[in-house]
Amino acid sequence: MRKAADMIAAANDIITVVTAEDAIAMHEKGEVSFIDIREMPELDANGKIPGAHRIPRAMLEFFADPTHPLYKEDIFPAGKLFCFY
């Protein structure tokens, strides 16, 4: 069984962390799509970024996987970059 720390390290090897300012600039240029994975109480309390897609965290892998029947191609097209928050 893989340890959580190992899974986090593996994920960190393939992601790019950007500042909020860089993410906003990339979004304004159409370079990334924002994916809001927060729970509904937080979303209701704080609102969401205009143009962001609300994807429940529990469904993220299903909606993002092109081989899964629940894949959302309109939200996760091939070749697009995503900013998850």
C-alpha atoms as one frame of an Amber mdcrd trajectory, in Angstrom:
protein
   0.000   0.000   0.000   1.297   3.456  -0.912   1.637   6.009   1.844  -0.103
   9.360   1.515   3.284  11.104   1.544   4.389   8.999  -1.436   1.237   9.856
  -3.371   1.677  13.560  -2.607   5.317  13.436  -3.728   4.312  11.702  -6.977
   1.621  14.311  -7.627   4.033  17.157  -6.918   6.362  15.732  -9.561   3.764
  16.321 -12.297   2.027  19.543 -11.263   3.058  23.172 -11.447   2.274  25.426
  -8.513   1.544  29.026  -9.496   0.736  32.154  -7.534  -2.800  33.490  -7.478
  -1.652  36.437  -9.588  -0.126  34.149 -12.231  -3.240  31.968 -12.264  -5.466
  35.005 -12.812  -3.267  36.239 -15.655  -3.270  32.788 -17.268  -7.063  32.573
 -16.920  -7.559  36.011 -18.471  -5.471  34.896 -21.464  -7.524  31.706 -21.805
  -4.520  29.545 -20.965  -6.174  27.692 -18.068  -9.609  26.697 -16.856 -10.393
  27.204 -13.177 -11.847  24.164 -11.416 -13.490  24.852  -8.052 -13.417  21.686
  -5.906 -14.640  23.245  -2.649 -17.579  21.895  -0.678 -20.943  23.603  -1.132
 -21.009  25.389   2.271 -17.729  27.151   1.431 -18.899  27.891  -2.100 -22.186
  29.299  -0.789 -20.379  31.423   1.810 -17.684  32.795  -0.490 -18.998  32.545
  -4.043 -16.976  31.332  -7.002 -14.650  32.832  -9.544 -16.552  33.879 -12.682
 -16.031  31.302 -15.399 -14.848  28.602 -12.994 -16.311  25.122 -13.247 -17.701
  23.621 -10.032 -16.619  19.995  -9.811 -17.229  18.159  -6.525 -13.891  16.820
  -5.265 -15.357  13.332  -4.964 -16.184  13.330  -8.698 -13.011  14.955 -10.034
 -11.234  11.811 -11.253 -14.386  10.499 -12.922 -15.147  13.740 -14.766 -11.504
  14.293 -15.827 -10.808  10.750 -17.082 -11.418  10.436 -20.843 -11.863   6.663
 -20.452 -14.647   6.971 -17.857 -18.339   7.133 -18.838 -18.802  10.294 -16.719
 -15.986  12.159 -18.525 -16.814  15.848 -19.106 -15.015  16.682 -22.355 -16.467
  20.184 -22.372 -14.772  20.908 -19.039 -11.625  18.770 -19.417 -10.647  18.899
 -23.096  -7.366  17.303 -24.121  -4.404  19.660 -24.074  -5.964  22.259 -21.730
  -4.302  23.354 -18.496  -6.329  23.446 -15.297  -6.045  25.425 -12.091  -7.708
  23.604  -9.184  -8.738  25.471  -6.069
